[in-house]
Amino acid sequence: MNATGEDRWTSPGNVPPGLVLMTPAVKIATSVVYGTIFISGMIGNLLSIRVIWVLKGQACKQSLSHHMVSMACSDLFILTLALPIELYGIIWRPYPWPIGNVGCKGFYLLWEICSYATIFNVLTFSFQRYLAICYPMQAKVMVTSRTKRLIGLVWGMAAITGLPVTFAVGVEDAWKPFRSGTETLPPLYICTNISGRKVIFELVIYISFSLYILVLLLVAFTCRQMIKTLLKDRPLPIALKRTNSTGKVLSKPKAIRRQNVVMLGCIVAALAICWLPFQAKRLMTAVKSKTQWTEYYYRSYLAMQPVTNTFYYLSSAINPFLYNMTSKQFRKVFVQVLRDFCQSSSVPSKHERNSQLDLKQESTSLIGRPSLSKNEEPKNPLAV
C-alpha cells in the first residue's frame, strides 16, 4: 500500500491527495489469486452439480443432494457476480465507483443474500443430519418435497435478512463526513456505507456477525450430539433398514452417517476459518464511524481487504474439494465426470471410445441400474 503525494493527483479518476491506494504489484497479485479462485471454484461447483445429478438415482438421501446443490448455487453466484465486480470496482478502479448507485446497492445485496443463504443452508443441513442420526424415525417424515420447501425458505429468509443493507449503503462523496464548508476538493464518489444511516449499517454488521457465530455454535452442538449417538453403536430401527429381495440389509448406514458427519464438520470448519477474518474486517467499519478513522486505521483496513476477501471467496471454491476428500464414491464419479468433460472437446480415438464405454458401464453400476446382479449391494454415493 502507498499514499499519494501531497503535491500531485493520481489516476484513475483524478484521485485527490491523501488517499491510500494499492500499488500495481498488489493489484496484480490480488487479480491472480482471485482469478485462480474463480476458475477452480467455477469448475468445481459446476462439476459437483453434475456429479450430484449423476448420483441422484442412488441411495443418497435427497435432502443431502438438495443442500449440496443449493450451496453450490450460492457459491456460483458469489464467484460469477460478486468477485468480478469487486476486482474491477474496488481493486482496480475504486475512485470513482464505476457502476452507479444501483450497482453499489445490488453488489452488497447479492453479497448479503449469498452469505446468509450459505449459513442457513449449513444450519438446515446439520439439523436434518441431526434428526436422521439422533431421531431417525422422526426424520423419516422429511420427504423430498419438504426438503425443497425448506431450501426455498432458506433463500427467502436470506433475501429478507439481506435486504436492509440496501438502505445502509450507496454511492456517496468520500469527503462528505469531513467537509466543514471551507474545503474546495471536488466530490469523489465511492460505494460505501452512507454517513446519515450509521445505525442501520451497524445493525446489518452486528446481526450478520451474530448469526455467523450462532450458526457455528448450533452446528458444533449438533455435530457433538451426532458423534455421541454414533459412538453408542445404537442399532438402526428395522423400519429404516433397506433390504433386497433375499432379505439382506443393503449398505452400511452407520458408516454412511459417520461420513456425513465428517463432511458436515469439514464444511463448518472451512466456513469458520475462511469467514472469521472477513467478519473481523466488517466489524472494523462498524465499531468506529468514518470521522473517527485515523490514517493508520484506514491503512490497516485496506491492507486487510484483499487478504480477508480472498479467504471469503476461497470458501466458495473449497466445498467441491471437501466433498472429494470425505467421500470416496463422490470422488470416483467426480473424476469420471471431469474425464468425460475433457474428452468431449476432442474427437475420441477408438481406444478412447472403448474407455468411454467402460466408464458408462461403470456409471450405470454406480447409480444402481439393472447392471447390478440380484444379490449385489448398491453403494451409497457418499459412502467412504
Beta strands, then each sheet from edge to edge (+ up, - down):
strand 1: 2-3
strand 2: 20-21
strand 3: 169-173
strand 4: 189-193
sheet 1: 1+ 2-
sheet 2: 3+ 4-
end
